[in-house]
């Protein structure tokens, strides 16, 4: 009777440590029924009344995990996945020497991992993914000789990957992605001949991948050269580490006939993209190589990958023209080429990509007209062509793409002519940015059909006429910038009735009459009307957008001590040697004096860019292309250590 009572009492202690039971699951855990009948509890057939499994997956439970769970000495399965348990995992878990499966994933457990899990010598699956665990991975995990799957991803674990992991001879799944692990990938991993799934991405790992790992031919997914030896490789994920190499590994990947995904963005992979990329298997559906020091041109052979669904080469240093062969990628849904030095005309063959959802070509050197063939891309939801040298008129065929719903940006180009009436087709659009062009004429009344617009920027063009009543129908509008145009007449009264409006810039026009004193106009920091010579009551509304950006990183004391007009100049005077006097101290405090000094220099550099963006006249402010270039330099200088 004593052993039976032990398990019942342990379950009662478990229940009493739960303070949240959204689904009422534990209401059955009472004296009116035997504990083997309680929901989630399974007892042994050979040893009646001894609990062998406790599975409460996705039951809406929250609270602490009672240390008395360690008294369930016959327990083989403890599964509490997808709940809201918190605090530390009790050390008493190591008493469960019969335990085979421990799954505490998708909770809020914190603190360090239990230090004696090696006592659970029969453990086959250990899943602690998606918690808030800190500290190092215990070395003694390497003694769990029966372990087949180890999941520690999506925590805040630090230190290095223990070399002892190489002793887990039965392991086939090893997930430690999305932590803060450092150091090199241990050579001992190459001893794990049964490895099939490896996830190391989103850490701070350095050095090279141990070459012997590539002799493990059964690997299906490697989230970290001779990769060509991994014949079964389907997924290669090395995203967001500090790996330093070139792109010669692409050639070896051509031997991986099952390869589907290559993701190596946010690393330090340097050099040109080799022509061999066109020889990859037709099974490849995603290539993500953004945010690397990649240079050279896009190889024409890229068009051979006709099953490619997503191509990401953004924020590199690619130059030259986009090959017309890109139009052969008929299954492409996502094309990210922003933040490079690509030039020439946008190839009209892009119009062949009829399944395209997202097209990002911003921050390049494209010139010429926007190809009308883009009107064939009737599944587009995002289009970004800003910060190029595109000229000519905006094609009505492109504006007629009613599927574009997230953003349509042609800002910072040389586009001319009037805004076509087809703009009214963008009925599902949230953000429209046509600023910094040479557009003329009135705003077409058809814009009233864009009922979902939240952000509209037509700044720094030559639009004229009155601000049309059509804008008054855009009830969800949050940001409206029509500054630096030739608008005339009175400030329309309907602007007062746009209750969601929190940023309004009417500056540098020819508006006249009184400034309204209701609605958004009650908030001087949200409205800018300066340099409208015939307006009354505009002196108190002369803020600049760049100033508000500087306000976000200057200290509260500094912000209170200066008018918003003087913030830019006050920041400028303090730079670079007195940056700490104007910056919130929490931003630039490092672990040691050297780190703190480095962070101060970084903040000062960023503030200098902010000042350059806050000049009195928009024409004198730093262009966004130059801003991006400067920020890239700052990132390279201070972000690589």
N, C-alpha and C positions, 0 to 999 in steps of 0.2 A: 504493500500500500504506500510505503514511503516514496518509492520511485515514481509512482503515478502522481502523488501529491506534488512532487518536485516540479514536474512539467506543468501541472495546472497552475501552481503558484507563480512559476516563471511567466506564463502567459498573462496572468492577472497583473503582475508588475509591468509587463509590456503594455497592456491596455491602459493602466493608470498613468503611464508616462506620455500617453497620447492626449493632446489637448485640442485636437481638431479632427473631427470625424464627419466630413461633409456629407457622406453618403449613408451614414448610420450603420456602417459595416460592423462595428464592434458592439452594437446593441444586442447581438446574439450571444455575446460572450458574457453569460450570466449563469447563476446557479440553477436555472431551470433546465439546463441541458448539459450533457457531458462535454468536456472540453474538446474531445475528438470530433464533435459535431459543430464546433464553432467555425464560422466562415473563414476560409483561408488556411485551416489547420488540417493536416493529414497525419494519421497515426500509423504505426507499424503493424504489419500482419503477424510477424513472428514475435514481436514484443508488444502485446496489446497495451494501449493507452500511452505509449511512448511516442512523442511527436517526432516525425521524420521530415516533415515539410511545412514551412510557413510561407505562404505566397499571398501577398496583399498588393499586387501590382495595380497601380492606378485606382486606388480606393479613396483618394481625397483625404489622406491622413496627414497630420502634422504633429510635431512635438519632438520629444527626445527618444532615442533608442535606449531602452532600459538595459543596464549592464546585466540584469538577471537573465537576459537572453542566452548568456553563456552557460546557464544551467540546463539548457535543452541538449543534453549530451548525446542524444541519438539523432540530432538534426542533420539532415543531408542537404537540404535546400533552404536557403533563406533569401527570399526575393521580395524586396520592398521598392522595386523600381517605380519611378514616376509618382512620387508623393512629395511631401513637404517636410520631411524629417530634417532636423537641424542639429547644431552643436557637434561634438566629436563622436566618432565611431568608437564604442566602448572597447577597451583593451581585452575585455573578457571574451570577445569573439574567438580569441586564440584557444579557448577551452573546447571548442567544437571540433574535436579531432576527427569526427566522421564526416564533416562538411565537405560536399563536393561542388556545390554551386553557391556563390555569394554575389548577389546582384543588388547593389544599393544605388544604382545609377539614377540620374534625373531627380536628385533631391537637393538639399542645402547643407549637407554635412560639411563641417569645417575642421580646422585644426590639422594635425598631422595624421598620416596613416598609422594604423595600429602597428606597433613595432615587432610583434611576435606572431605575425600571420604564418610564419614558417611552421608553427605548431599544428596548423591545419594541413597535415601532410597529405590528405586525400583530395585537396582542392583541385578541381579541374577548370572551373571558370571563376574568375575574379573580375567583376565589372563595377567600377566606381566612377564611371564616366559622368560628366556634367554635375559636379558638385563644387565645393569651394575649398578643397583640400590644399594645404600649403606644406612647405618643407620638402625634404628629399624623398626620393623613392628608396624604401629600405633595401639594403643589400641582401637581407636574408630571404627576399622573395625568390632568389636564385636557387633556393633549396626545395622549392615546390615542384618536385620531379614529375608530378602528374598533370601539371597545369597545361591546358590547351589554349586558353584565351585569357589575355591580360588587357583590360581596358581601363586606362587612367586618363583618357583625353578630357579636355574641357575642364581643367582645374587650374590651380595656380602653383603647381609643383615647380621646385627650383632644383639647382644642382645639376649633376650630369646623369646620363643613363648608366646605371650600374653595370659594370662588366659581368657581374654574376648572372645577369639575364641570359647570358650565353650558355648557362647550365640547364635552361628549361628545354630539355631535349624533345618534349612532346608538343611544344607550343606551335600553333599555326596562325594565331591572330595576336598582334602586338600593336595597340593603339595608345600613343602618348601625345597626339597632336594637341595644339591649343593649350600649351602650358608655358612655362618660362624656363625651360630646360636649356642648359648651356653646354659648352664643350663639344667634343667630337663624337661622332657615332662610333660606338665601341666595335673593335674588330671582332670581338667574341660573338656578335650577332650572326656572323657568317657560319658559325657552328650549328645553327638551327636549321637543319636540312628540311624540316617540315613546314617552314614558314610559307604562308600564302598571302596574308594581308598584313601590311606594315603601314602605319600612319605616323609620321614624324613632323608634319607640317605645322606652321605657326608656332615655332619655338625660336630659340636664338642659337641653334646649333651651328658649329663652324667646321672648317676643314672639308675633307673629301669623303665621299661614300667609300667605305672599305671595299676594295676591288673584289675580294673573295665572296662578297654578298651576291655578286652577279653569277656565281656558280650554282645558286639555289634556283633551279629551273622551274620549280613549282609556284613561284610567287605570281599571284594574280594582280594584286594591287600594292604598289610601292609608293608610299607617300613620303618620300624623301627626294674610264668608263668602259665596262662593256655591257651595257644594258641589253644588247642583242642576245645575250645568253638566256635572258628571261623569256623563254619562248611563250609562256602562258600569260605574260604581262598584259593586263587590260588597262590599269589605271596607274599613272605616275604622278604623285602629288608631292611636291617639294615647296609648296607655297610659303612665303613669308618666313624665310630663314636668313642666314647670312652666308650662304654658300657662294664660293668664289670659283669660277671656272669659265670656260667658253661654251659654245654651242656645238662642239664637235660630237657630243653624245647623240645628236640627231641622226647621224649616219648609222650608228649601231642600232637605233630604234627601228630602222627599216626592216630588220629581221623579225620584229615582233608582230606577227600577222594578226594577233587578236587585239592589238592596242586600240583603245578608244579615247583615252583622256591623257593629255600632257599638260600639267599645271605647274609652272615654275616661276610664277610672278612674284614680285617683291623679294628679289635676291640680288646678288652682285655678279650675275652671269654676263660676260662681256664679249664683244666681238660681233661679226656679221652673222646673219641667219644663213646657214649653208643651203646651197641648191638642193641638197639631198632631202630637204623637207618635202619636196614634191614626190619623193619616192616612198613616203610613209604608206602604211596599209590604208586601204579604202575604208577600213573599219573605224578610223579616227573620226570622232565627232566633235571634239573640243580641244583647242589649243589656247592656252593662257600663258603668255610670256610678258605681260606688261610689267612696268617698273623694274627694268634692268638696264645696265649700260650697253644696250644693243645698238649697233650702228650698221651702216651699209644700206642696202635696198631690200625691198620685198621681192623674193625670187619669183619669177613668172610661174615656176612649177607648182606654186601654191594652188593653182587652178585645177591640179590633178586630184585634189582631195574632195571629190564631189559629194561625199557624205558629211562633210564638215558642217556642223550646226552653229558653232561659236568660235570666232577668231579674235583673240585679244592681244594686240601688240602696242597698246597705248603707253605713253610716258616712257618712251625710249629715245633714241637719237637717230631713228631711221630717216633716210633722205631719199631723193630721187622721186620717180613717179610711181603711182600705184598701177601695177600691171593690169592691162585690160582683161587678162585671163581670170581675174577675180570674179568676173561675171559668169564664170562656169560653175561657181559654187551655188548651185540651184537650191540646196537645202539649208543655206545659211540663214540663221535667225538673228545672230548678234555679230556686229562688226565694230570693234573698238580700235581706232587708229589715232586717237587724239594725242596731243602732246609730243609730237615728233617734229621733224623738219621736212616732211613730205611736200613735194612741189608739183607743178604742172596742173593740168585740168583734172577735175574729178572725172574719171572715165565714165562714159555714157553706159558702158556695159553693166554698171551697178544696177541699172534699171531692170536687168535680168533676174535680180535677186528678189523674186516676188514673194518669198516667205519672210523677208527681213522684218524684224520687230524693232531692233535698236541699231541706230547708225550714228556713230560718234567720229567726226573728223575735225573737231575743234583744235585750235592751237597748232596749226601747221602753216604752210606757205602756199596753199592751193590758190590758183588764180583762174580767171576765165569765168564763164557763166555756170550757174547751177544747171546740171543736165535735166531737161524736161522729161527724160525717160524715167526719172524717179517717180513720176506719177503712176508707174506700173507697180510700185511697191505698196500694195493696198493693205498690207498688214502692219505697217509701221506704227509704233506707239511713241517712239522717241527719235528726234532728229536734232543733232547738234553740229552745226557748221561754223560756230563762232570763231573769231580771231584768226581769220585768213585774209586773203586779198581778193575775194570773189567780187565780181562786178556784174553789170547788166541788171535786168529787172528780176523780180521774184516770179518764177513761173507759176501761173495759175494752176497748172497741173499738180504742182507740189502742194499748194495751199488747199487743193481739193481733197487731200487725203484725210478724210474725216476720222480715220482710226487713230491719228496722232493724238494722244491723250495726256502724256506726262509733260513733255517739254518740246518746244519748237524754237530753236535758237539760231539766228543768223547774225548775231551781234558782232560788232567790230569787223566789218568788211567794207567794201566799196560799192554796195548795191545802190542802184538809183531807180528813178521812176516812181510811180505811185504804188500804193498798197492795193493790190487787186481785190475786187469785191469777193473773190472766192475765199477770202479769209473767214467769211461766215460759215464755211463748211467745217471749220474746226470746232464743232459743237461740243466735243468731249475734252477739249484742251484745258489744262490747268495752268501752264506757264507759256507765255509768248514773249520772246525777247528779240526785238529788231533794232536795238539801240546801236549807236555809233555807226551809221551808214550815211547815205546821201539821198534818202527817200524824200519825196516831195508830195505836195497836194494834200487834200483833206483826208481825215480818217473815214473810211467808208462806213456808211450806216449799217452795213451787213454785219459789222462786228457785234452787233446786239444779239446775234444768234449764238455767240460763244458764251453760253450761260454758265459754264463751269469754270471760267477763268478766275484764277486767284492772284496771279502775278502778271502784269502787263508793263513792259518797258519799251517805249518808243523814243527814248532820250537821244540827244545829239544827232538829229536829222534836220530836215527842212520842211517838216509838216506845217501846214498853214490852215487858216480858217479858224472857226471856233471849236472849242472842245465839244464834240458832238453829244447830244442827248442820248445817243445809242449806248454810251458807256454807262448810263444810269440804270440800264437793265441788268448789268452784271453785279447782282446783289452779293455774290460771294467774293468780290474783289478785295484782296488784302493789301496788295502793293501796286501802286500806279505811278509810273515815272514818265512824264512827257516833257521833261526839262530840255532846255537848249534846242528849241524849235522856233517856229514863227507863229505860234498860236496867238490869236487876238480875241478881243471881246472880254466879257466878264467871267469870273470864276463861276462855273455853273453851280446852282444851288443843289442839284441832285447829289453832289459829292458829300454833302452833309448827311444824306440819308443812307450812305453806304456804311452800315454799322460795323462791318468786319474790317474796314480799311484801317491799317495801322502804319502805313508809310505812303506819303503823297509828296511828289516832287513836281512843282510847277515852275521852277526857277528858269531864268533866262529865256523868257518869252516876251510877248507884247500885250500881256493881260492888263486890264484896267478895272477901276471900280474898287469896292471895298473887299477886304478879305473876310470871309464868313467867320463867325464866332461860335459855331456849334459843331457837333459831331467830331470828326477827326481833327478839326482846327482848334479844338480845346487843348490838344496836346502839342505844344510847340516843338518838342523833339521829334515828332512824327511827320511834321510838315515843313517843306522848304519852298519859299516863294520869292527868293531874292532875285534882284535884277529884272523886275518887271516895273519899269519906270513910272507907270501910271496907276500902280496899286496903292491903296491906302491901308496902313496898318501892317506893313510887312517887315518892319525893322526887327521885331522880336522873333522872326522865323527865318533865321539865316544859317541853320545848321548845314553841315555837309556830310554826306554818307561816310566818307573816310574817317571823319571825326568820331562817328558812332562806333566804327570798328576799333579805333584806338581806345575808346572808352571801355571796351570789353576786357582789355588786358592791363589798363592802368589801375592803380590802387584806388580803393574807395575814397581814401583821404584826399588823394590828388584830384579825383573827379569832383568832389564837393568843393574843392578850393578854387576851381577855375571855371570860367564860362565855357560853354561848348565851342564858341568861336575861337577861343584861345587855346584849346586843347592841342591842336596840331602844332602850333608854335611853341607851346610849353614842352611838348615832347621833343621837338627838334632841338631846343636849347639844351635839354638834358642829355642828348646823345653825343658820343657813345658812352662817355666815362661815368655819367651820373644816371644811367638807365635804372639802377636799382631804387632810385629815389621816386620813380614814377610808376614802378611795376609792383603789383601785388607780390609780397615777399614769398608767398606759397608757391609761386610759379618758378622761381629761380633758386630754390634751395636744393642742393645736391647732397650726396652721401658724404662727400669730403670737400675740402677747400678747392681742390683742382676741378672737381666736377661742378661745383657751384660757379666757379669762374667761367668755365666753359658754357654753362647754361646762361650766364649773364651776357656773354658775347653773342650767343645765339639770339637771345631776346632783343638785344640792341640792334642786331642786323634786321630782324623782323620789323621792329619799330621804324627803322629807317625806310623800309619799303612802305609802311603805313603812312608815314609823313608824305612820301612822294605821291601817294594816292589821294592826298587830302589838300592838294593845292586849291587856291581860291577858284580858279577857272578850270572847268573840265578839260579844256584844251591843253593846260599846263600839267595835268596829272599824268603819272606813269601809265602807259598802256598795259592792258592785261597780259599781252604776250611777253612784255618785258618783266612784268610782275612775276609771271610763272617762271621765267628764266632765272630771276634773282632768287626765288624761293627754292628752286632746284639746286642752285649753288649753295644756299644755306644748308639744305638737307644733306648735300654731299659733304660739306665741310664739318658739320656738327653731328650728323646722324650716323656716321659710319664707325664710330669708336665703340 
